[in-house]
Structures are given as C-alpha cells and as structure tokens.
Amino acid sequence: MQAAPEPIPHRAPALPLVWRVLAWVVAIGACLAVFAMYTAPEFMVMLADQVWSCF
C-alpha cells in the first residue's frame, strides 16, 4: 500500500502587492521625469556638455 502524497505547500508571493505597486509607481515616475527633461533643450545641452567634458 502506498502512502498518500504530501500536499505541496503554498508559497507566499515574492513581494506583497503593495511593494509591487510602489515599485511600478516609482519606475513610471522616473521615466516621466526623464522624458520631461527632454522638453528643456538647455538642460539637455548642458548635460551633453558635461558628458563630453569627461572625455
């Protein structure tokens, strides 16, 4: 007679839903901030000058 198989334990989600939503909000906010900087051409020129001065 075979023993009954043990039930597979349920795993908790890797991250709670609140942390996942917060991570998405932060990521989308960062993307919007970067895209907003492209609307300021003088900022982009200054940034390009600073990057170019590193070389």
PDBQT receptor file of N, H, CA, C and O in Angstrom, charges set to zero:
ATOM      1  N   MET A   1       0.825  -1.177   0.000  1.00  0.00    +0.000 N 
ATOM      2  CA  MET A   1       0.000   0.000   0.000  1.00  0.00    +0.000 C 
ATOM      3  C   MET A   1       0.873   1.246   0.000  1.00  0.00    +0.000 C 
ATOM      4  O   MET A   1       1.819   1.354   0.781  1.00  0.00    +0.000 OA
ATOM      5  N   GLN A   2       0.553   2.167  -0.867  1.00  0.00    +0.000 N 
ATOM      6  H   GLN A   2      -0.215   2.079  -1.501  1.00  0.00    +0.000 HD
ATOM      7  CA  GLN A   2       1.345   3.383  -0.970  1.00  0.00    +0.000 C 
ATOM      8  C   GLN A   2       0.805   4.437  -0.019  1.00  0.00    +0.000 C 
ATOM      9  O   GLN A   2      -0.392   4.512   0.262  1.00  0.00    +0.000 OA
ATOM     10  N   ALA A   3       1.754   5.263   0.473  1.00  0.00    +0.000 N 
ATOM     11  H   ALA A   3       2.726   5.202   0.245  1.00  0.00    +0.000 HD
ATOM     12  CA  ALA A   3       1.350   6.368   1.339  1.00  0.00    +0.000 C 
ATOM     13  C   ALA A   3       0.795   7.496   0.471  1.00  0.00    +0.000 C 
ATOM     14  O   ALA A   3       1.199   7.672  -0.678  1.00  0.00    +0.000 OA
ATOM     15  N   ALA A   4      -0.115   8.235   1.029  1.00  0.00    +0.000 N 
ATOM     16  H   ALA A   4      -0.443   8.093   1.963  1.00  0.00    +0.000 HD
ATOM     17  CA  ALA A   4      -0.698   9.363   0.307  1.00  0.00    +0.000 C 
ATOM     18  C   ALA A   4       0.372  10.430   0.105  1.00  0.00    +0.000 C 
ATOM     19  O   ALA A   4       1.155  10.703   1.016  1.00  0.00    +0.000 OA
ATOM     20  N   PRO A   5       0.412  11.036  -1.082  1.00  0.00    +0.000 N 
ATOM     21  CA  PRO A   5       1.425  12.083  -1.309  1.00  0.00    +0.000 C 
ATOM     22  C   PRO A   5       1.165  13.296  -0.417  1.00  0.00    +0.000 C 
ATOM     23  O   PRO A   5       0.023  13.663  -0.144  1.00  0.00    +0.000 OA
ATOM     24  N   GLU A   6       2.251  13.893   0.020  1.00  0.00    +0.000 N 
ATOM     25  H   GLU A   6       3.179  13.595  -0.202  1.00  0.00    +0.000 HD
ATOM     26  CA  GLU A   6       2.108  15.087   0.865  1.00  0.00    +0.000 C 
ATOM     27  C   GLU A   6       1.653  16.253   0.011  1.00  0.00    +0.000 C 
ATOM     28  O   GLU A   6       2.088  16.383  -1.133  1.00  0.00    +0.000 OA
ATOM     29  N   PRO A   7       0.792  17.098   0.537  1.00  0.00    +0.000 N 
ATOM     30  CA  PRO A   7       0.352  18.256  -0.252  1.00  0.00    +0.000 C 
ATOM     31  C   PRO A   7       1.502  19.237  -0.444  1.00  0.00    +0.000 C 
ATOM     32  O   PRO A   7       2.357  19.389   0.428  1.00  0.00    +0.000 OA
ATOM     33  N   ILE A   8       1.510  19.890  -1.583  1.00  0.00    +0.000 N 
ATOM     34  H   ILE A   8       0.815  19.766  -2.292  1.00  0.00    +0.000 HD
ATOM     35  CA  ILE A   8       2.546  20.880  -1.882  1.00  0.00    +0.000 C 
ATOM     36  C   ILE A   8       2.239  22.139  -1.075  1.00  0.00    +0.000 C 
ATOM     37  O   ILE A   8       1.135  22.675  -1.164  1.00  0.00    +0.000 OA
ATOM     38  N   PRO A   9       3.198  22.611  -0.296  1.00  0.00    +0.000 N 
ATOM     39  CA  PRO A   9       2.928  23.825   0.491  1.00  0.00    +0.000 C 
ATOM     40  C   PRO A   9       2.805  25.038  -0.432  1.00  0.00    +0.000 C 
ATOM     41  O   PRO A   9       3.526  25.156  -1.423  1.00  0.00    +0.000 OA
ATOM     42  N   HIS A  10       1.894  25.919  -0.096  1.00  0.00    +0.000 N 
ATOM     43  H   HIS A  10       1.308  25.822   0.709  1.00  0.00    +0.000 HD
ATOM     44  CA  HIS A  10       1.706  27.132  -0.876  1.00  0.00    +0.000 C 
ATOM     45  C   HIS A  10       2.780  28.133  -0.501  1.00  0.00    +0.000 C 
ATOM     46  O   HIS A  10       3.060  28.357   0.676  1.00  0.00    +0.000 OA
ATOM     47  N   ARG A  11       3.378  28.732  -1.523  1.00  0.00    +0.000 N 
ATOM     48  H   ARG A  11       3.150  28.550  -2.480  1.00  0.00    +0.000 HD
ATOM     49  CA  ARG A  11       4.402  29.744  -1.274  1.00  0.00    +0.000 C 
ATOM     50  C   ARG A  11       3.757  31.111  -1.260  1.00  0.00    +0.000 C 
ATOM     51  O   ARG A  11       2.806  31.377  -1.995  1.00  0.00    +0.000 OA
ATOM     52  N   ALA A  12       4.285  31.966  -0.417  1.00  0.00    +0.000 N 
ATOM     53  H   ALA A  12       5.057  31.749   0.180  1.00  0.00    +0.000 HD
ATOM     54  CA  ALA A  12       3.831  33.357  -0.403  1.00  0.00    +0.000 C 
ATOM     55  C   ALA A  12       4.387  34.050  -1.638  1.00  0.00    +0.000 C 
ATOM     56  O   ALA A  12       5.445  33.661  -2.132  1.00  0.00    +0.000 OA
ATOM     57  N   PRO A  13       3.704  35.060  -2.146  1.00  0.00    +0.000 N 
ATOM     58  CA  PRO A  13       4.256  35.782  -3.298  1.00  0.00    +0.000 C 
ATOM     59  C   PRO A  13       5.613  36.383  -2.963  1.00  0.00    +0.000 C 
ATOM     60  O   PRO A  13       5.909  36.674  -1.804  1.00  0.00    +0.000 OA
ATOM     61  N   ALA A  14       6.429  36.564  -3.990  1.00  0.00    +0.000 N 
ATOM     62  H   ALA A  14       6.188  36.327  -4.931  1.00  0.00    +0.000 HD
ATOM     63  CA  ALA A  14       7.786  37.071  -3.787  1.00  0.00    +0.000 C 
ATOM     64  C   ALA A  14       7.758  38.426  -3.084  1.00  0.00    +0.000 C 
ATOM     65  O   ALA A  14       8.525  38.657  -2.149  1.00  0.00    +0.000 OA
ATOM     66  N   LEU A  15       6.891  39.306  -3.523  1.00  0.00    +0.000 N 
ATOM     67  H   LEU A  15       6.267  39.118  -4.282  1.00  0.00    +0.000 HD
ATOM     68  CA  LEU A  15       6.738  40.607  -2.889  1.00  0.00    +0.000 C 
ATOM     69  C   LEU A  15       5.250  40.853  -2.660  1.00  0.00    +0.000 C 
ATOM     70  O   LEU A  15       4.427  40.501  -3.506  1.00  0.00    +0.000 OA
ATOM     71  N   PRO A  16       4.902  41.444  -1.541  1.00  0.00    +0.000 N 
ATOM     72  CA  PRO A  16       3.487  41.783  -1.348  1.00  0.00    +0.000 C 
ATOM     73  C   PRO A  16       3.024  42.768  -2.427  1.00  0.00    +0.000 C 
ATOM     74  O   PRO A  16       3.826  43.495  -3.013  1.00  0.00    +0.000 OA
ATOM     75  N   LEU A  17       1.752  42.772  -2.665  1.00  0.00    +0.000 N 
ATOM     76  H   LEU A  17       1.100  42.181  -2.190  1.00  0.00    +0.000 HD
ATOM     77  CA  LEU A  17       1.177  43.597  -3.722  1.00  0.00    +0.000 C 
ATOM     78  C   LEU A  17       1.499  45.070  -3.527  1.00  0.00    +0.000 C 
ATOM     79  O   LEU A  17       1.743  45.777  -4.505  1.00  0.00    +0.000 OA
ATOM     80  N   VAL A  18       1.506  45.541  -2.312  1.00  0.00    +0.000 N 
ATOM     81  H   VAL A  18       1.308  44.967  -1.517  1.00  0.00    +0.000 HD
ATOM     82  CA  VAL A  18       1.776  46.955  -2.040  1.00  0.00    +0.000 C 
ATOM     83  C   VAL A  18       3.173  47.333  -2.526  1.00  0.00    +0.000 C 
ATOM     84  O   VAL A  18       3.348  48.384  -3.142  1.00  0.00    +0.000 OA
ATOM     85  N   TRP A  19       4.161  46.495  -2.257  1.00  0.00    +0.000 N 
ATOM     86  H   TRP A  19       4.019  45.641  -1.756  1.00  0.00    +0.000 HD
ATOM     87  CA  TRP A  19       5.536  46.787  -2.677  1.00  0.00    +0.000 C 
ATOM     88  C   TRP A  19       5.661  46.741  -4.190  1.00  0.00    +0.000 C 
ATOM     89  O   TRP A  19       6.397  47.532  -4.779  1.00  0.00    +0.000 OA
ATOM     90  N   ARG A  20       4.943  45.815  -4.823  1.00  0.00    +0.000 N 
ATOM     91  H   ARG A  20       4.344  45.173  -4.344  1.00  0.00    +0.000 HD
ATOM     92  CA  ARG A  20       4.993  45.730  -6.271  1.00  0.00    +0.000 C 
ATOM     93  C   ARG A  20       4.393  46.979  -6.915  1.00  0.00    +0.000 C 
ATOM     94  O   ARG A  20       4.952  47.527  -7.865  1.00  0.00    +0.000 OA
ATOM     95  N   VAL A  21       3.263  47.417  -6.394  1.00  0.00    +0.000 N 
ATOM     96  H   VAL A  21       2.808  46.972  -5.622  1.00  0.00    +0.000 HD
ATOM     97  CA  VAL A  21       2.626  48.624  -6.926  1.00  0.00    +0.000 C 
ATOM     98  C   VAL A  21       3.521  49.833  -6.695  1.00  0.00    +0.000 C 
ATOM     99  O   VAL A  21       3.662  50.678  -7.579  1.00  0.00    +0.000 OA
ATOM    100  N   LEU A  22       4.123  49.923  -5.523  1.00  0.00    +0.000 N 
ATOM    101  H   LEU A  22       4.009  49.237  -4.805  1.00  0.00    +0.000 HD
ATOM    102  CA  LEU A  22       5.021  51.038  -5.218  1.00  0.00    +0.000 C 
ATOM    103  C   LEU A  22       6.225  51.043  -6.161  1.00  0.00    +0.000 C 
ATOM    104  O   LEU A  22       6.652  52.106  -6.612  1.00  0.00    +0.000 OA
ATOM    105  N   ALA A  23       6.762  49.888  -6.454  1.00  0.00    +0.000 N 
ATOM    106  H   ALA A  23       6.415  49.025  -6.088  1.00  0.00    +0.000 HD
ATOM    107  CA  ALA A  23       7.901  49.803  -7.380  1.00  0.00    +0.000 C 
ATOM    108  C   ALA A  23       7.499  50.283  -8.776  1.00  0.00    +0.000 C 
ATOM    109  O   ALA A  23       8.267  50.989  -9.428  1.00  0.00    +0.000 OA
ATOM    110  N   TRP A  24       6.306  49.909  -9.240  1.00  0.00    +0.000 N 
ATOM    111  H   TRP A  24       5.682  49.336  -8.710  1.00  0.00    +0.000 HD
ATOM    112  CA  TRP A  24       5.829  50.371 -10.541  1.00  0.00    +0.000 C 
ATOM    113  C   TRP A  24       5.623  51.876 -10.549  1.00  0.00    +0.000 C 
ATOM    114  O   TRP A  24       5.966  52.540 -11.526  1.00  0.00    +0.000 OA
ATOM    115  N   VAL A  25       5.071  52.420  -9.482  1.00  0.00    +0.000 N 
ATOM    116  H   VAL A  25       4.792  51.881  -8.687  1.00  0.00    +0.000 HD
ATOM    117  CA  VAL A  25       4.844  53.868  -9.404  1.00  0.00    +0.000 C 
ATOM    118  C   VAL A  25       6.174  54.617  -9.462  1.00  0.00    +0.000 C 
ATOM    119  O   VAL A  25       6.287  55.621 -10.165  1.00  0.00    +0.000 OA
ATOM    120  N   VAL A  26       7.171  54.143  -8.735  1.00  0.00    +0.000 N 
ATOM    121  H   VAL A  26       7.079  53.327  -8.164  1.00  0.00    +0.000 HD
ATOM    122  CA  VAL A  26       8.489  54.779  -8.745  1.00  0.00    +0.000 C 
ATOM    123  C   VAL A  26       9.120  54.681 -10.131  1.00  0.00    +0.000 C 
ATOM    124  O   VAL A  26       9.687  55.657 -10.623  1.00  0.00    +0.000 OA
ATOM    125  N   ALA A  27       9.028  53.516 -10.759  1.00  0.00    +0.000 N 
ATOM    126  H   ALA A  27       8.567  52.724 -10.359  1.00  0.00    +0.000 HD
ATOM    127  CA  ALA A  27       9.618  53.337 -12.089  1.00  0.00    +0.000 C 
ATOM    128  C   ALA A  27       8.942  54.240 -13.124  1.00  0.00    +0.000 C 
ATOM    129  O   ALA A  27       9.620  54.860 -13.944  1.00  0.00    +0.000 OA
ATOM    130  N   ILE A  28       7.631  54.314 -13.090  1.00  0.00    +0.000 N 
ATOM    131  H   ILE A  28       7.080  53.811 -12.424  1.00  0.00    +0.000 HD
ATOM    132  CA  ILE A  28       6.915  55.174 -14.039  1.00  0.00    +0.000 C 
ATOM    133  C   ILE A  28       7.226  56.641 -13.758  1.00  0.00    +0.000 C 
ATOM    134  O   ILE A  28       7.383  57.430 -14.690  1.00  0.00    +0.000 OA
ATOM    135  N   GLY A  29       7.316  57.011 -12.479  1.00  0.00    +0.000 N 
ATOM    136  H   GLY A  29       7.188  56.370 -11.722  1.00  0.00    +0.000 HD
ATOM    137  CA  GLY A  29       7.671  58.391 -12.131  1.00  0.00    +0.000 C 
ATOM    138  C   GLY A  29       9.056  58.763 -12.634  1.00  0.00    +0.000 C 
ATOM    139  O   GLY A  29       9.263  59.871 -13.127  1.00  0.00    +0.000 OA
ATOM    140  N   ALA A  30      10.012  57.837 -12.511  1.00  0.00    +0.000 N 
ATOM    141  H   ALA A  30       9.845  56.937 -12.111  1.00  0.00    +0.000 HD
ATOM    142  CA  ALA A  30      11.363  58.098 -13.006  1.00  0.00    +0.000 C 
ATOM    143  C   ALA A  30      11.365  58.260 -14.527  1.00  0.00    +0.000 C 
ATOM    144  O   ALA A  30      12.043  59.140 -15.057  1.00  0.00    +0.000 OA
ATOM    145  N   CYS A  31      10.615  57.420 -15.223  1.00  0.00    +0.000 N 
ATOM    146  H   CYS A  31      10.064  56.705 -14.793  1.00  0.00    +0.000 HD
ATOM    147  CA  CYS A  31      10.531  57.542 -16.685  1.00  0.00    +0.000 C 
ATOM    148  C   CYS A  31       9.909  58.875 -17.086  1.00  0.00    +0.000 C 
ATOM    149  O   CYS A  31      10.385  59.521 -18.019  1.00  0.00    +0.000 OA
ATOM    150  N   LEU A  32       8.856  59.292 -16.396  1.00  0.00    +0.000 N 
ATOM    151  H   LEU A  32       8.469  58.767 -15.638  1.00  0.00    +0.000 HD
ATOM    152  CA  LEU A  32       8.223  60.574 -16.711  1.00  0.00    +0.000 C 
ATOM    153  C   LEU A  32       9.166  61.741 -16.446  1.00  0.00    +0.000 C 
ATOM    154  O   LEU A  32       9.168  62.720 -17.191  1.00  0.00    +0.000 OA
ATOM    155  N   ALA A  33       9.967  61.639 -15.386  1.00  0.00    +0.000 N 
ATOM    156  H   ALA A  33       9.964  60.843 -14.781  1.00  0.00    +0.000 HD
ATOM    157  CA  ALA A  33      10.927  62.703 -15.095  1.00  0.00    +0.000 C 
ATOM    158  C   ALA A  33      11.982  62.803 -16.192  1.00  0.00    +0.000 C 
ATOM    159  O   ALA A  33      12.355  63.903 -16.600  1.00  0.00    +0.000 OA
ATOM    160  N   VAL A  34      12.460  61.667 -16.665  1.00  0.00    +0.000 N 
ATOM    161  H   VAL A  34      12.158  60.773 -16.334  1.00  0.00    +0.000 HD
ATOM    162  CA  VAL A  34      13.459  61.670 -17.743  1.00  0.00    +0.000 C 
ATOM    163  C   VAL A  34      12.853  62.245 -19.018  1.00  0.00    +0.000 C 
ATOM    164  O   VAL A  34      13.484  63.063 -19.687  1.00  0.00    +0.000 OA
ATOM    165  N   PHE A  35      11.650  61.830 -19.358  1.00  0.00    +0.000 N 
ATOM    166  H   PHE A  35      11.138  61.165 -18.815  1.00  0.00    +0.000 HD
ATOM    167  CA  PHE A  35      11.015  62.349 -20.570  1.00  0.00    +0.000 C 
ATOM    168  C   PHE A  35      10.728  63.838 -20.441  1.00  0.00    +0.000 C 
ATOM    169  O   PHE A  35      10.800  64.563 -21.433  1.00  0.00    +0.000 OA
ATOM    170  N   ALA A  36      10.407  64.306 -19.247  1.00  0.00    +0.000 N 
ATOM    171  H   ALA A  36      10.349  63.717 -18.441  1.00  0.00    +0.000 HD
ATOM    172  CA  ALA A  36      10.143  65.732 -19.043  1.00  0.00    +0.000 C 
ATOM    173  C   ALA A  36      11.410  66.554 -19.274  1.00  0.00    +0.000 C 
ATOM    174  O   ALA A  36      11.333  67.688 -19.747  1.00  0.00    +0.000 OA
ATOM    175  N   MET A  37      12.568  65.996 -18.946  1.00  0.00    +0.000 N 
ATOM    176  H   MET A  37      12.631  65.075 -18.562  1.00  0.00    +0.000 HD
ATOM    177  CA  MET A  37      13.821  66.719 -19.160  1.00  0.00    +0.000 C 
ATOM    178  C   MET A  37      14.083  66.966 -20.648  1.00  0.00    +0.000 C 
ATOM    179  O   MET A  37      14.758  67.932 -21.003  1.00  0.00    +0.000 OA
ATOM    180  N   TYR A  38      13.558  66.105 -21.516  1.00  0.00    +0.000 N 
ATOM    181  H   TYR A  38      13.010  65.320 -21.228  1.00  0.00    +0.000 HD
ATOM    182  CA  TYR A  38      13.748  66.303 -22.950  1.00  0.00    +0.000 C 
ATOM    183  C   TYR A  38      12.980  67.511 -23.466  1.00  0.00    +0.000 C 
ATOM    184  O   TYR A  38      13.240  67.970 -24.578  1.00  0.00    +0.000 OA
ATOM    185  N   THR A  39      12.038  68.038 -22.684  1.00  0.00    +0.000 N 
ATOM    186  H   THR A  39      11.827  67.665 -21.781  1.00  0.00    +0.000 HD
ATOM    187  CA  THR A  39      11.305  69.227 -23.104  1.00  0.00    +0.000 C 
ATOM    188  C   THR A  39      12.075  70.495 -22.764  1.00  0.00    +0.000 C 
ATOM    189  O   THR A  39      11.660  71.590 -23.143  1.00  0.00    +0.000 OA
ATOM    190  N   ALA A  40      13.202  70.360 -22.045  1.00  0.00    +0.000 N 
ATOM    191  H   ALA A  40      13.539  69.471 -21.737  1.00  0.00    +0.000 HD
ATOM    192  CA  ALA A  40      14.039  71.512 -21.696  1.00  0.00    +0.000 C 
ATOM    193  C   ALA A  40      15.349  71.398 -22.474  1.00  0.00    +0.000 C 
ATOM    194  O   ALA A  40      16.294  70.774 -21.991  1.00  0.00    +0.000 OA
ATOM    195  N   PRO A  41      15.423  71.986 -23.663  1.00  0.00    +0.000 N 
ATOM    196  CA  PRO A  41      16.612  71.817 -24.505  1.00  0.00    +0.000 C 
ATOM    197  C   PRO A  41      17.890  72.335 -23.853  1.00  0.00    +0.000 C 
ATOM    198  O   PRO A  41      18.955  71.747 -24.040  1.00  0.00    +0.000 OA
ATOM    199  N   GLU A  42      17.803  73.435 -23.084  1.00  0.00    +0.000 N 
ATOM    200  H   GLU A  42      16.938  73.912 -22.932  1.00  0.00    +0.000 HD
ATOM    201  CA  GLU A  42      19.024  73.959 -22.459  1.00  0.00    +0.000 C 
ATOM    202  C   GLU A  42      19.590  72.974 -21.447  1.00  0.00    +0.000 C 
ATOM    203  O   GLU A  42      20.807  72.894 -21.277  1.00  0.00    +0.000 OA
ATOM    204  N   PHE A  43      18.726  72.226 -20.776  1.00  0.00    +0.000 N 
ATOM    205  H   PHE A  43      17.737  72.292 -20.914  1.00  0.00    +0.000 HD
ATOM    206  CA  PHE A  43      19.208  71.204 -19.846  1.00  0.00    +0.000 C 
ATOM    207  C   PHE A  43      19.918  70.094 -20.602  1.00  0.00    +0.000 C 
ATOM    208  O   PHE A  43      20.965  69.614 -20.168  1.00  0.00    +0.000 OA
ATOM    209  N   MET A  44      19.356  69.686 -21.725  1.00  0.00    +0.000 N 
ATOM    210  H   MET A  44      18.505  70.075 -22.078  1.00  0.00    +0.000 HD
ATOM    211  CA  MET A  44      19.964  68.605 -22.492  1.00  0.00    +0.000 C 
ATOM    212  C   MET A  44      21.322  69.023 -23.056  1.00  0.00    +0.000 C 
ATOM    213  O   MET A  44      22.247  68.213 -23.105  1.00  0.00    +0.000 OA
ATOM    214  N   VAL A  45      21.447  70.285 -23.481  1.00  0.00    +0.000 N 
ATOM    215  H   VAL A  45      20.695  70.943 -23.441  1.00  0.00    +0.000 HD
ATOM    216  CA  VAL A  45      22.730  70.774 -23.982  1.00  0.00    +0.000 C 
ATOM    217  C   VAL A  45      23.755  70.796 -22.851  1.00  0.00    +0.000 C 
ATOM    218  O   VAL A  45      24.903  70.397 -23.046  1.00  0.00    +0.000 OA
ATOM    219  N   MET A  46      23.339  71.266 -21.655  1.00  0.00    +0.000 N 
ATOM    220  H   MET A  46      22.406  71.590 -21.497  1.00  0.00    +0.000 HD
ATOM    221  CA  MET A  46      24.253  71.290 -20.517  1.00  0.00    +0.000 C 
ATOM    222  C   MET A  46      24.692  69.874 -20.142  1.00  0.00    +0.000 C 
ATOM    223  O   MET A  46      25.864  69.638 -19.848  1.00  0.00    +0.000 OA
ATOM    224  N   LEU A  47      23.748  68.937 -20.154  1.00  0.00    +0.000 N 
ATOM    225  H   LEU A  47      22.796  69.129 -20.393  1.00  0.00    +0.000 HD
ATOM    226  CA  LEU A  47      24.077  67.561 -19.826  1.00  0.00    +0.000 C 
ATOM    227  C   LEU A  47      25.037  66.968 -20.847  1.00  0.00    +0.000 C 
ATOM    228  O   LEU A  47      25.990  66.281 -20.477  1.00  0.00    +0.000 OA
ATOM    229  N   ALA A  48      24.794  67.229 -22.135  1.00  0.00    +0.000 N 
ATOM    230  H   ALA A  48      24.020  67.787 -22.435  1.00  0.00    +0.000 HD
ATOM    231  CA  ALA A  48      25.683  66.723 -23.178  1.00  0.00    +0.000 C 
ATOM    232  C   ALA A  48      27.080  67.336 -23.036  1.00  0.00    +0.000 C 
ATOM    233  O   ALA A  48      28.077  66.643 -23.239  1.00  0.00    +0.000 OA
ATOM    234  N   ASP A  49      27.165  68.636 -22.688  1.00  0.00    +0.000 N 
ATOM    235  H   ASP A  49      26.355  69.199 -22.524  1.00  0.00    +0.000 HD
ATOM    236  CA  ASP A  49      28.470  69.264 -22.477  1.00  0.00    +0.000 C 
ATOM    237  C   ASP A  49      29.219  68.632 -21.312  1.00  0.00    +0.000 C 
ATOM    238  O   ASP A  49      30.432  68.438 -21.385  1.00  0.00    +0.000 OA
ATOM    239  N   GLN A  50      28.504  68.310 -20.242  1.00  0.00    +0.000 N 
ATOM    240  H   GLN A  50      27.519  68.467 -20.183  1.00  0.00    +0.000 HD
ATOM    241  CA  GLN A  50      29.151  67.694 -19.073  1.00  0.00    +0.000 C 
ATOM    242  C   GLN A  50      29.639  66.288 -19.406  1.00  0.00    +0.000 C 
ATOM    243  O   GLN A  50      30.728  65.892 -18.991  1.00  0.00    +0.000 OA
ATOM    244  N   VAL A  51      28.840  65.537 -20.150  1.00  0.00    +0.000 N 
ATOM    245  H   VAL A  51      27.955  65.858 -20.488  1.00  0.00    +0.000 HD
ATOM    246  CA  VAL A  51      29.267  64.181 -20.524  1.00  0.00    +0.000 C 
ATOM    247  C   VAL A  51      30.467  64.262 -21.467  1.00  0.00    +0.000 C 
ATOM    248  O   VAL A  51      31.414  63.486 -21.332  1.00  0.00    +0.000 OA
ATOM    249  N   TRP A  52      30.433  65.202 -22.427  1.00  0.00    +0.000 N 
ATOM    250  H   TRP A  52      29.664  65.831 -22.536  1.00  0.00    +0.000 HD
ATOM    251  CA  TRP A  52      31.519  65.340 -23.381  1.00  0.00    +0.000 C 
ATOM    252  C   TRP A  52      32.813  65.763 -22.676  1.00  0.00    +0.000 C 
ATOM    253  O   TRP A  52      33.899  65.364 -23.096  1.00  0.00    +0.000 OA
ATOM    254  N   SER A  53      32.708  66.577 -21.597  1.00  0.00    +0.000 N 
ATOM    255  H   SER A  53      31.825  66.901 -21.256  1.00  0.00    +0.000 HD
ATOM    256  CA  SER A  53      33.906  67.047 -20.902  1.00  0.00    +0.000 C 
ATOM    257  C   SER A  53      34.599  65.917 -20.145  1.00  0.00    +0.000 C 
ATOM    258  O   SER A  53      35.750  66.069 -19.737  1.00  0.00    +0.000 OA
ATOM    259  N   CYS A  54      33.923  64.791 -19.950  1.00  0.00    +0.000 N 
ATOM    260  H   CYS A  54      32.988  64.667 -20.281  1.00  0.00    +0.000 HD
ATOM    261  CA  CYS A  54      34.553  63.654 -19.276  1.00  0.00    +0.000 C 
ATOM    262  C   CYS A  54      35.604  63.002 -20.179  1.00  0.00    +0.000 C 
ATOM    263  O   CYS A  54      36.499  62.320 -19.680  1.00  0.00    +0.000 OA
ATOM    264  N   PHE A  55      35.514  63.195 -21.482  1.00  0.00    +0.000 N 
ATOM    265  H   PHE A  55      34.787  63.749 -21.887  1.00  0.00    +0.000 HD
ATOM    266  CA  PHE A  55      36.431  62.562 -22.417  1.00  0.00    +0.000 C 
ATOM    267  C   PHE A  55      37.461  63.557 -22.790  1.00  0.00    +0.000 C 
ATOM    268  O   PHE A  55      38.357  63.253 -23.578  1.00  0.00    +0.000 OA
TER     269      PHE A  55
